[in-house]
Amino acid sequence: MDALGLAAGALTLLAILLITQFMKLRGAARRLPPGPTPLPILGNLWSLKFTLHHETLMQLTKKYGNTVTVWVGESPIVVLHGYEAVRDALVTSSEATNNRPLIPTLKDYANGRGVSFSNGNTWKQQRRFCVMVLRNLGTGKKTLEQRIQEEARHMVEHFTSQQGTPTNLFSLIECYVSNVMSSVVFGHRFDINDSSFHHLIEDAGYITYFLGSVWSQVHNAFPWLARNFLGPSKTLNAHLERINSYVKKEIKEHQEKPESEPQDIIDFYLDQMSKNKGDKESTFDDANLFQLVIDFFIAGSESVTTTLMWALLYMIKYPDIQAKVQKELDFVLSGSQTICYEDNKRLPYTKAVIHEIQRYCNLVPFGVPHQCGHHTTIQGFNIQKGTIILANWSSVMYDPKYWEKPQQFNPNRFLDQDGKFVNQKAFLPFSAGQRMCPAEQMARTELFIFFSNLLREFTFQLPDAGGKINLGYVYGLTLKPHPCQIRALVRQPAAHQ
């Protein structure tokens, strides 16, 4: 047979294989909620431009409804839109949907260890530990709130030293918020010029960027090719190696120091390992400690940092709201008073503004995927064991059924006619169900104390009074604003009355 015949035969065989696979995917798709027709090998990646972007997926609801199936390669993902669908899956059916899938990116990052990406007994034990240790740290010699207040004071002092000079304040916020988590996890804070500290922040930033980027979807669809040939995947591995190396060093130093009362997460974990020594059911070991520390540092720093970045931009964009927050702070608090979380009860407008910032900034459009541990029903659809589920949190925070004019920034939606704060049931910035953030209260405390301190002491402006605010974002696991120069103008003492 000549070369032309061989080529024709190969093409015919390829066509048969592709058609067979196409029909197989069509059959599998019929057993799932509706969605666009998947193609062999790529699934829907081509039509989705190789990324699960929340706005692109929202467009699919017009044709397929609030429960949509999309395919990453040949793996189906059920995407849920709107408060009702997300609550049905993650709260009503939480027992069935609380697993995490061991997809390639999450396997490379955590391999089923720690708390964020583990399952079964490992997850249950690690989560219980997280709740316990945060409670203990909240009542220790140096409480969580005191650590937050200390970093807020350092931040205010640093901003004051800038004397209104246009500065990338976002990078400074990142340092001081990360130092809260450093104190909680490692037992010490860093000098903000420490190169190791900046490497940790850089590592955490790239990991969260990658996990929500287009490169993550390519990595999940073609893991072997990505690990060996894709530049961003190799960069991810380099950042993982560096942060892993630092965490191992910290754990070793904790293991070698004299025994004393636990002061941080590593101390408490090592103590828990000692207590559970010999227990065959225990998951408290070096590997889970290692991953738990990384989970805490990344997740605990990233969400608060990015929310505060958006907060400054919104206060600049809406100067009347900034002034109204400052007026309330001046009226309720004296200028020298240390701000406590309990003060939020006396500051309903400030509290409402923080809530609206969290809603409006759309911090985590999807979060971490879930996986069905057993068969369940969601929104009337039968969902089989092993199905990956993705909640579109953007669609929850902007659900027009629960938010009037959701595209508008309006803190008054969290206030009643008497100006008292009222919560909204569709406000779910920390997820929902059994997988909701175990450090929610700590994050709330950080946001309130940092934001209130900054607004009490400074007025924020762009360098050019007529400049345009860039509200675009960098798409990753969180939506980050682009770096920009901001002036923090120290408010006059007369303002604090």
N, C-alpha and C positions, 0 to 999 in steps of 0.2 A: 504494500500500500504506500502511495507517495505521500509526501509531506502535506499536500493539500487535503488529501483524504483523512489523514490523522487529525489535522486541525478541525475539519468539519465534524469528525466523530467526537472530538473533545468538546466542541461547542454544543453539539446535540446532547451529549451527556450532561453538560453543565446546565443546559436549559431544562432538561428533565428533572434534575435535582432541585433547581430553583422553583420550578412549578410545583413539584411534590411538597417542598417545604412551604411554599406559599399556601397551598391547600391545607396543609397541616396547621399553619398559623390561623387560617380562617376558621378552621374547626375549633381550635382552642379559644379563639376570640368570641365565638357564639356562647360560650359558657361563662363569659365575663360581662360586666356592665358595658354599655355601648362606647364606641370610640372610633377613631380613624383606622382604616385598614392597615395592618402592619405589612412591611415588606421583608422578605428573607434577609437575614444577616443584620440589616439596619433597623428593622422595626419601624418606628416613627421618627427616628433621629433626624432623618433628612428633612422632613416637613417641619420638624421642631427646631431646625437649625442647630442640632446637636446640643441643645440645652433645655432643661425643664424650667423655663422662665415662667414666673407666676402670671404675668400678663398674657403671654401666649396661650397658656393653658386655660385661662379665664375665657378666652375667645371660644374655646371648644364647648363651653357650657351652653352657648346659644343654640347649638345643633344637637348636643348629646345630653344635656341636663347637668345636674350638680354632681353626679357620680360618673366619672369618665375613666376609661381604660386607655393608657398609652403604653407603647412598647419601647424599651431601651434594648436595642439588639433584639434578642428573642425572649426577653424577660418582660412579662406584663406588670404594669404598676397601676393600681386603682387610685385615682386622684380625687379627693373630696373637696367640694367647694361650698362655702357658706356655713354659717353657724350651725344650722340644724343637721346637715350631713356630717360635719366634723364631730359634733357632740354625740351623735348617734353611734359613730364608730369608736371614738376614744373614751367616752364616758359610759354610755349605755352598754356597749359591747367591749368594755375595757379588758375583761378577763380573756377575751379571744384575741384582742389586737395589741397586747402589751409587749410582744416580742420585738426584737430588732433583727433585721436580715443581715446575714454575713456576706454582704456584697463585697466585691474586690477592694473598693476604697476603704471601707470600714474594717475589713480584715487586715489590710496593710497598716491601718492606724492603730487598732486596738485588739484585733483577733479575739473578740468575745470576752475581753477582760475589763476590769474597772466597773463603773456604774452606768455610764451613758450608752454603751453599746453591748452590754452583756445580757444574758437571758437566764431564766430558770433560777436555780438555787443561788448561783453566783450573784445575779442581779438583786435578788431579795435580801441576801446577807449584806451586800455592799451598800445597798440603799438604806437599810436599817442603820448601818454604821454611820452613813452620812448624816442622817437625821439626828442620831445620838450625838455625834461629835460637834455638830453645829449648835446643838442645845447646850452642851458642856462648855464650848468656847464662849457662848453668849453669857455665861454666868461665872466665868473664871476671874482670876485676879485682874487681867486686862481684857475686858469684854470686847466682843466684836464691834459694838458701837463705839467704844473708846478708840479702837484701831482706826475706824473710819473717820472719826472726828480728828484724830492726829493727822491723817493724810490730807483731810480737807484743810486743816490749818497750814500744812506745808504748801499745799497748792495755792492758797490765798496769798501766802508770803511770796511765793515765786511769781505769781501774776502781778503782784504789787511792784516787785522789783523791775518788771518790764517797763514801768512808767508810761503805759499807753502805747508803747512801740508796737507797730504791726508785727505779729508773731504767729507762727503755726501753733496755736494753742492746743490743737488736737493732739500733737505729739506729747505735750506736757500732761494733758488729761490722761492719756494712755499710761504714762509713767506712774502717776499718783494712784489711779484706780488699780493698776497692776500691783502696786506696793501693798494695797490692802490684802489682796489674795496671797502675795508673797509672805506677809506676816502670818496669815492664817495657815498656809500650807507648810512653809519652811521655818517659821518662827522668828523671822527677821525681815526687816525692810532693806532695800537697796538704796545706795546713793544714786540719784537719777543719772549720773554720768558713768556709772559702772557698765563696762562693756558687756559683761555676762548678762546683766539685766536687759540691756538692749537686744542682745541676741535672743533671749527668751521671748521678749515681746515680738521680735521679728518672726521667730519660729511660729508662735501662736497665731500671728496675723496671716502668715502664708497658709497654714493648715486650714484655718477657717475659710480663707478665700478659695482654696483648691476644692474643698469638700462641696462647695455650692456652685462651682464654675463649670463651664462647658467641658473642661479637661477631665473633670470627675466623671461625666457621663461617657466620654470616650474611654476612660480607664475602666469603667464598669462593663462596657460592651466588649472591649478588646483588651483584657488585663495583661496578657502576656506581651502583646505588642507595646502597650503603654509602658509597662515596667522596664522594657529593654530599649525602647527607641523614642519614647515621647519625652521631650525636654521637661515640661512641667511636672510629669510624674517622677522624673529623676530628681528634680528640685525638691519635690515633696519629701522624697526619701532622705535627702541631705538635711532638711530641716528636722525631720523626725529623729535622725541620728544625733543631731546636735542637742536637741532638747532632751532626748533620752540620756545622753551622756551627762548632762548637768543634773538631772533628777537622780540618777544613780549615785552621783557624787554627794548630793544632799542626804540621801538615804543612808549611805555609808557613814557619813559624819554623825548622823543621829544614832546609828547603831553603836558607834564607838564612844559616845559621850557618857559620862556617869549617869546612873539612874536618878531620876527626879520626877516631880509632878509633871504630867504631860502638859505641854504648852502650845502644841500645834497639831495639825492633822497627822503628820508623820509619827510624832510621839504617840498619839492615841492609837494609831494603827499598829505600831510595833507592840504596844501594850496588849492590844486585842489578839495579835498573833501569838503572843506568849500565853495568854489565857486559854486559847483554843488549841494549843499544842497537843497533839495526840488525838484530836477529834477528826475522824475520817470524813465527816460531813462538812467540815469547815472549809471555806474558800478563802480564808485570810492567809495569804502567802505573799512572797516577794513580787510575783508577777502582777497580782491584783493591786498591791500597794503602789507599785510603779505606775500602773495605768491610772489609778484613781487620782494620784497626785497631778498627773498631766491633765486629766479631765477637769479637775477643780480649777487649776491655774488657767486653762484656756477658756472654759465656759464662764467661769466666775469673773474673769477680766473683760472678755470680749463684749458681752451684752451691755454691761453698765457703761463701759468706755464709749461704745458707739452711740448709745442713747444720749449721753451727755454731749457728744459731738453734734448730733442733730438738735439738741436743746439750744445750744448757742446759736446755730443758724436760724432756728425759728424765732428766737428772741430778737435777733437782728432784723429779720424779715417783718416781724410784728412788734414794732417798738412800743405801741400802746399797751400790748399785753405785758411786755417786759416792765414797763413803768407801773402797771397795776399790781404785778407781783411784788415789786420793790416797795410800793406803798403799803401793801398788806404786811410785808416783813417788817418794815419800819414801825408800823403801828403796834404790832403784836410783840415783837422782840426788841430788846434793847441792843445797842450796837456791840456791846462787849459780851453778851450772853452766848454761851456755847449752845449751839443748836442740837437738840435731841430729836430722836424719831417721834417721841410723844407729842412734839410741837405740831405735828401735821394735823392734829385734831383741832387746833386753834387757827389753822391756816387753810381754810377750805379752797380758796382760789388758787393758791400755790399748788395744793394737792391736785386740783382739777387740771391745772396746766401740765403738771408732770404726767398725769394719766393721758391727756390728749397728745402729748409728745410721744408717749409709748405707742398709742394707737396709730397716730398719723405717720410716724417714721417707718412703719412697716418693717421693723428690725429683722425679723426672721420670716421670710415669705413661706418657707416650707418646713424648716427644722429637720429633724432626723426621721427617716422613714420607719414605719412600723411593719410588722409582719404577723399574719394570722397564725396563732398557735394551734387553732382548731377551727372547724367550720362555723360560720356565723352568718347572720343576715344584716346587711347595712342598706338602709333606704330601700328595702324591698328586694334587694339583689342577694342571691346566694353567693357568698364569698368562701372559697375553699381554703383549707389549711395550706400554709406556705405562701399565700398571696401577699405581695408587698403593697402597703398602703401609704399614701402620701397625703398629708393634710395641708391644704392651701390656707395658711394662716392669714395671708393677705386678704383673702376673700371673706374671712371672718371679721377682721377689723374694719373692713369696708362694706360689710353686708348691708345693702340699702333697706332690708327689712327691719334692721335693728339700729341703724345709724341714719339720722336725718342729714341729708346732704353730706355724705361721708368724705367727699373730696375737699371739703372745706376744713380749715384748722379752726376749731371752735371749742375752747375749754368749757364753755357754758353748758355743754351737753352733759357734764358731770355735776351740775349744780341744779338745785330745785329753785322754786320761785323766791324762797327766802334766803338764797345764797348758801345753803347748806350742801355739803358734798353728798352725792348719791352715786353708788356704783352702778355699772351696767353689766348685764349678764353676758353679753357678747364680748366683753373686755377680757381677753385671755392671752396676755403677753407672755405667760410662762407655761404655755401648753395646758393640757387638761387630762384628767383621768389618772391612771396609776403611774404614768411616765412624766407627770408634770415636774417641774424643776424643784429638787429638794432644797435648794438654796434661795427660794423665792423671797422669803422674808429678809434675808441678808441683802439681796439685790434691791428690794424696795427701800431698805434703810439707807443704803449707799446713795441711791438716786436722790432721795429726799435731802440728805445731809449735804451732799456735794452741790446739788442744784441751789438749795437755799443759801448756802454760804457764798456761792459765786454771785448770785443775784443781789444779795444784801450788800456785798462789798464793791461790785463793779457794774458798769453799764457797758454792754458789748456793741461794737460797731465795726463796719468794714473800714479799711484804711482811707478809702475815698467815699465821701458821704453820698455821692451819686452812683457808686459802684453797684454792679448787679450780683445778686447772690446766686451761686451755683447750687441748685438743689438736685443735681444729678447724683448718681450713686455708682459705686463699684460693686458689681454683682458677685456675691460669694454666699457662704452659709448665712452671713448677715449682710445687710445692705449698708455699706459705709459711704459717708459723704467724701467728696474729693478734698484733699488737703487745701487749706486756704489761709491767708493772712488775716488775723483778727486783732482789733485793738480792745484791750480790757482797761477801760477808763475808771480809775479809782473814784468812787463816789465821795462827795464832800461830807465832812463830819456832820454838817447841818442836816444831811439827809437822814441820819439815824436819830430819830426823836422818839 
